[in-house]
Amino acid sequence: MGFWILFRHPQKNGRGENVILIIAVIMAVLVLYGENKYFQEHWKKGLSVSLHFCQKGVNAGERCLLEETICNEKRMPLPSLQVKFKTSAAFLFEQDGNASVTDYYYRTDLFAAGGRRRITRTLEFIPSRRGFYELDSFDVLAKDFLYTTTCSERRENKTCLYVYPYKRDVSRFDILYRRMQGEQLARRTLEEDPFAFRGMREYRPTDSMRRINWKSTAKSGKLLVNMYESSYDQEICILLDGRCRNEGHKREMQEMAISLASSVAADLLQKGIPVSLCSNMTDVLTGKQIDCPAGNTRQHLNLVDRQLALADAENLLGSLEALWKKLEEHGSSRKCYLIITPEETQELYCLAEEKKTQGEAVYGIVLCREGEAGQPKDGFMYWEV
C-alpha cells in the first residue's frame, strides 16, 4: 500500500522516493562489488586449460591437429571464457575464428564453460614450412556474470611440433641408386672378412677352391664352402651441404636441399638400405652439428626427419669438405657417400675424385637454377629448382 501511495502521489512523497532510490543504488553497488569480488577470487579455481599438438611430427603440407581442452571442475559457471594464443604464421588454420596474421598467427577462441564441465575443441591446420615449433604460453580471460569485469592470467604450456621437410618424387634418381647398389654388391664380395665366419653353403662353379671346407665336405659327402661377413659397410652416408652463394635464391635452394635429403633417405630406407646423415648445418636447439647415425627401420626415417626439421641453414659449421675430412680422421667406416649440395665447387669435385682413387664410392646431387645445369661429373646428377 505504501509503494502504491509513493508512486501514485510522487509529489507528496519526494523525500521517501529519494531514500528508496539511494537504497536501491547502494544495494546495486554492493551486489556489483560482491559479485565482482567473488568472481575475481573464484574464477580460476578448478579451471584447467591446455593446448597440445595431437602429433609429435608431421610432413610439411599434411594436415595436423591442435587440441584445446577446457575443464571447469567447480560449480560456478564461466559464461564468457577466452583463450588467446599465438603460433607460427606458417600454420594455415581452416577455422579462422577471431584471428589475425602478422609475424605470428594470433587467435582468440571463445567458450562458455558451465559448472563441472569439460570442453574439447580440435583445430585443423596445415604447416606450410618445415621446422621446430613450440606453443609455450597462452592467455586466459574470463568475464563475470554481469560482463562488467574481465579477469586474465597468462599460463605456461608445453607442447611442440616437428614439421618434417616436404617429400619429393625422387624416382629419377633410381639409375643413381642402381649404380650405388651395384658398387656395394661388388665391394661386399671383394671385401669379405676371413675372420668373421657366417656359415656354409653348397659349392658353386664360380666359387674359389680355397673357400671349400674339406672337413665338412667329407662329413656331408657334398662340396661345402665357407661364407664370411663382409668388411664393407653397406651404409649410405648422405652428406648435406648448406652453403649457397646465390643470395637471391639462397633460402629456396637450401630448403630444396633439405627436402631432397629427406626424400632420398625415405626412398633408400624403403629399399632396405641403411642410411646415415651428416651436415654442416646446426641444430637449432643445441647448436651442434647435424649428425644422425645409420639405421634401416621405419622409425629411423622419423629420426632423420627430426634432425632435418631442426636444421638451421643460417648457421653452418665450416665447409662440407672440412666435415668430410673430419669424418675420415675419426675413423669412419663409411665407404659410400651421397652428396646433396646447392653449391657446386671445384674443391668438392677434386675431393670426390680423391676419395674414389682411395677406393670409396662417391655420388652426388647438385642443385641449380632452371636452365643453368652444366655437364654433370661422373657419379653426379643435377636437380633444377
N, C-alpha and C positions, 0 to 999 in steps of 0.2 A: 504494500500500500504506500509505503514511504517512497519507493522508487517511482511509483506511478505519479505521486504528487510532485516529485522532483522534476520529472520530465514533462509533466502536464503544465506545471507553472514554473518554468525556469526563472522567470523574472522575480519570483518571490523567494527562490532558494539558491541564489547566486553563490553564496558562501558555501553551502553544502555541496554544490556541484564542483566547486574548485577543490574542496577537500577530497572528493571522490576521484577526481582527475589526478590529483597529486598522489593519492594512494595507489591508483592504477599504474601510474608511471613508475613509482617506487617498486611496486610488485613486478612490473615488466623488467626493470633494470636488475632486480635481484634474481629473477628467473633466468635472464640472459647471462648474468655473471655466473650464476651457479651452473648453468648448462655449459658455458664455456670452460669454467674451471674443471668441472667433472670430465668433460671431453678431453681436455688437454692432459689430464692426469691418467686417463684410462685408454685412450685411443690405440696406443701401440702395445698395450698389454695383451699377450696371447696372439699377437699378429706376426706371422712369418711370411716373408716374401722371398722368392728365389727365381733366378733366371739361369737356365743352363742349356747348352747346345746338346741336342739329342745324339749327335755323332761326335766322335773324337777326331775323325779325319774324313775328308770328302774331296773328290776331284773338283777342280775349278770348273764351273759351268753346270754342276749337278745340283739337284735340289737338296736343301738342308733344312733342319727344323730347329727353332728356338722356342723353348717351353717356358711360359710364365706360370708360376704357381702362387696363389694367394690362399692362406689358411688363417681364418679368424676363429680362434678357439674360445673366445669369450661370448657371453650372451648379447652384449651390446653390439648392435649392427653399425656398419660404417656405410652411410648412404652414398658417399662420393669418395672413392679412393683412386688416386692417380699414381701410376708407375712411370717414371721418366728415366730413360737411359740413352746412351749413345754408343754406336758401333761404327765400324769402318764404312766409308762411303762406297766401298767395293761390294757391299751386301745389297742385293736388289730384292726388296721385300715385295711380295704380291699384294698384301693388305697394307696400304699406306697409312690408314688411320690418321692421327694428328702427327704428321712427320714433316721434317724439313731436312734438306741436304745442303751442307756446305763442305767443309773439310771432313766432316763426320756426318753420319746419319743420326739425327736426333728424333726420338719417338716418344710420344705420350700415349699411354693406354689407360682407359677409364674403367673402373669396376664398381659394382655395388655389392659389398660383402656383407651378407646377413650374419646374424649371430650363429656361431658354431657351424660355419660353412667353409667349404674348400672349393676353390675355383681354379681350373687349369685351362690355359689358353695356349694354343700352338700356332706359332707364326712361321710361315714358309718363306724362304728366301733362297736366292742363288748367289753364291760367291763368285764374282767375276774375275778375281785375281788371286793367284796363289800367295801363300804367306802364313804367318802365325798370328792369330787374333785372340785377344783377351777381352772379356767383359768383367771388369774388376769392381765396378760400383754402379749404383743406381740411386735415384731419389724417390722417396715415397711421400705423397702429400694426401692429407685427408681433410675434408670439410665437415664441420659439425652438423647437427640435425637442422639448425636454422640457417645454414650456409652463410654465417657471419664471420666464422673464424677458420683459418687454414693452418693446420699443423704439418710440419715437414721434418724429414730425417733422411740423412744420407747413410746408406748401408753398404757394407763391403760385400763383394760377391766373387766367387772363384769358379770360373768356367773358361775354357779355352777351346779353340778350334784350329786344327791343322788343315789348311787348304792346299791340296796337292796340285802339282802342275797339270796343265791340260795334256791329255793323251792324243798323240798324233798318229796318223796312219804311216807306219814306217815299213810297209811291205816292200817298198822299193829297195830296201837295204838287204833283202833276202840273199841277193847274189854275194853281198859282202859277208853275211853270216856263213854262207856255204864255204867260202874261201877260208874263213876263220876256223870253222869246224873241221874242214879237210886238213888244214895245217895242224890242228890239235891232234887229230887222229893219227897223222903221220908221226908226230912227235911222241905220242904215247907209245907207239910200237918201237920207236928207236931209243927211247929213254927209260926202259924198264929197269927197276932196281933189283939186282940179283939177290939182295939180302931181304927183300920183302916178298916172301913166298905166299901166293894166293890160293894155290890148289893145282889140280891136274886135269887134263882133258885128253881126248884121243888125238893121235898124231895126224897131221895134215901134210900133204905133199909140199906145201910152202914153208913148213917148219924146218928150222936148222936141226941137224943131228945132235948138236951139243945140248939141245933142250930136252932130249929124251931121258926119262927117268928109268934107267935099266933095271933097277931093283924092283920097282912097281910093275914094270913091263913083264918081268919074269914071273911075278906072282899072279898077275891077271891073265897072262897069255896074249895080250894085245899091246901094241905100242902106245905108251902114255908119255905126254910131255908136260914139263913144269910150266906153271903160269906165275907171273910176278906182278906186283903192283907197279904202276908207272911212277917214276920220279918226277914226271912232268905235271905241273899244276894246271888243271883244266879250266881254272877260273879265268874269267874275262874281267879285266880291270878297266872301268870307264874313267878316263881322265877328263874332267870337265874344266875348261878354261873360262875364266870370267873376263878376260881382257877384251877390250874393243876400242879402237881408236876413232871409229865413226861416231862422233859426239851427237850428230843429228839423229841417229837411229840406235844409239847405244843401248837404251833400255829395252827396246824391241828385240835387238839381237841377243842380248843376254837372256831375256826371258824365253826366247825360242830355243837357245842352247840348253837351258834348264829343262824345258818341256821335252826336247828330244832325248836328253839323258834319261828322263823318267820313262818315256815311251819305249826306248831301246831296252832299258832294263826290264820292263814288263814283258816285252817280246822275247827276250833271251830266257828269262825265268820261265815263261810259258813253254819254251822248248826244252826245259830241264837243264839249262846251262848255268852253273854258279856265277854270280855277278858280285863284284865289289865296286865301290865308288870312292873316288878321291878327287878333291878340287882345291884350287887356290882361293875359293870363296870361303867366307867365315860364317859361323853360326851366330845368328842374331842374339841368342840368349847367353852364350858362353864366350863368344869372340874367338873361339878356337876354329881350326881348320876343319872343313867338311871332310869326314873320313868314315866310310861305312864298310865294315868287314864283309867277307864273302858269305854267300848263302844261296840256297836254291829252292826255298819254300815260298808259298804264297804270302806268309807272314813277313818274309824278308822284303818283299816289294813294299809293304807298308813302312818298314824301317828305312828303305831307300827314299821313298816319297816324303817321309817325315823329315829326313835330312835336307832334302831339296826344298821343302816348304820353309825351312829355317835359313836357307842360303841367302846371305847378304852379298849381292853382287857389287855393292859400292865399296866394300872393304875387302881388299884382296891381300893375301899373304904371299907377295912375290909373284914370279912368273911360273908358268906351267913347267918350263924346262928345269927350273930350280927345284920344283916339287918332285919332278920325275927323278932327278938325280938323288934327291934325298931318300926316295923310296929304295933306290939301289944301295945307298950307303947303309940303310937299316936292314939289309939282307933280305929284301923282298923276294919271294919265290915266284912272283907273278911273271908269266912269260908270254902273255897275250894281252896287249893293250889296245883299247879303242878310245881314240882322242876325239872329243867334241869341242870345237872352238869357233868363236866368231872372229878370231884374229889370225889371219894367215901370215906366218912369218917364215923367213928362210931358215932361221935358227931352229925352228921346230922341225922342219923337213930334214935338216942336217942331223939333228939328234935322232930322228926316226931312222934314218939310214944307218947311223952308227949302231943303234940297237939291233937293227936287222943283221948287220955284219957280225954281231955278237951272238946270233942265233935266236933272237927273240922276235916274236910276231907283233907287228905294229900296223894298225889300221886307223883310219880317221874319217871324220865327217866335218867338213869345213862349211860354215855358214857364209853366205854372201848376199848382196842385194840382187834383185832380179836383173838379169842381163849382164852381170859382172863376173859370171863364172868363167874361169880360165881353163887351161888344160890340167886335169887332175893328175896328181902324182900317183905312183904305183901304190895301191892299197888305200887310197883316199877317194872320197866321193864328196860332191858339193850338194848343199841344200840351199835353194834360193828362198829368200824371205821376201 
